[in-house]
Amino acid sequence: MNRELYEALGLHQQFGETQGRSFLLASANGRCTMEIESAINAAGDKPYHPCLEATPDSSTPKGTVHHLKDWHESRVFPNTTRDIAVYRPHGVKPGQALSLLLCFDGANYLDPNGPVRAAQVLDTLIARGDIPATAAVFVNPGLPQPFQSADLLSTEFDAAKIAAADQRSIEYDSLCDTNARFILDDVLPLVSKSFDIRFSALPSQRIVCGLSSSGIAAFTLAWHFPTEFARVLSHCGSYVNLRGGHHYPYLVRTTERKPIRVYLQSGAADANITFGSWPLANQQMAAALDFAGYDYHFEFGSGGHSLRHGGAVFADSLRWLFRGETP
């Protein structure tokens, strides 16, 4: 297909642009983006609960969590504000190189009462010697100025929510390397300097993780920079046509295999909206990884578009991704 035809069909635009609306409010054939809400609250998620490792016993040494609130000094995404949190494991020795877990949509993973409870899981796994001593960085998507807060879970489509959702899509759904450069050039140097943390330089000791749009963002980071991050944990990844993510299965099949290990998770009740079917998209992605000879695992259950299933298998997924690495 030549460029002229590609553009004539409107394939160069995100759904909603031709309607002059945010993708959140766009509709076609009597269907709309916000039908995703039924998948976020799917009955198929009821069997899933946080993994046992998310509840450490009282004798387990606890790491510490530090916060950078309203950070707004990004050179890659200027004029945005975001929160960043950092988990530092217990008993770190001066100069010790730590493995790294990077979580996009970080607050969802860090929430101590949420479906994942990442800090508690890390406390348990590190204390048991199941994984190496690991620091974690939890990065939220940026809020474009002048909006300093937005409730993405509300059903009110105010200007703040629309601007925040659009910014999140730009950062996470885009297939370019901009978000990866944001992490490598802005976030990791900031965290290292602010909290005196030395990250392992081995890509096999660096996991990048995310949900939905941030799930595909995790894969995109490793795809562009496999010598920096070689482990991917993708929960309900958006390998659909939000900003071209549906092309990844083809790219995986036709590009020389990259040295990355991938853990995919989705479910039968995952989202099925105007941009595509998440269950089918993740199955296509898994089939492509298999075809190309990747080291991958595909966890497909009954759940919807949430972290419920991902949280239930979170400890197992970290063990699988870190396997072969010396604690």
Buried (B, 14 or more C-beta within 10 A) or exposed (E): EEEEEEEEEEEEEBBBEEEEBBBBBBBEEEEBBBEBBBBBEBEBBEEBEBBEBBEBEEEBEBBEBEEBEEBBEBEBBEEBBBBBBBBBBBEBEEEEBBBBBBBBBBBBBBBEEBBBBBBBBBBBBBBBEBBBBBBBBBBBBBBBEEBEEBEEEEEEBEEBBBBBBBBBBBBBBBBEBBBBBBBBEBBBEBBBEEBEBEBBEBBBBBBBBBBBBBBBBBBBBBBBBBEBBBBBBBBBBBBBBBBBBBEBBEEBBEEEEBEBBBBBBBBEBBBBBBBBBBBBBBBBBBBBBEEBEBBBBBBBBBBBBBBBBBBBBBBBBBBBBBEEBEE
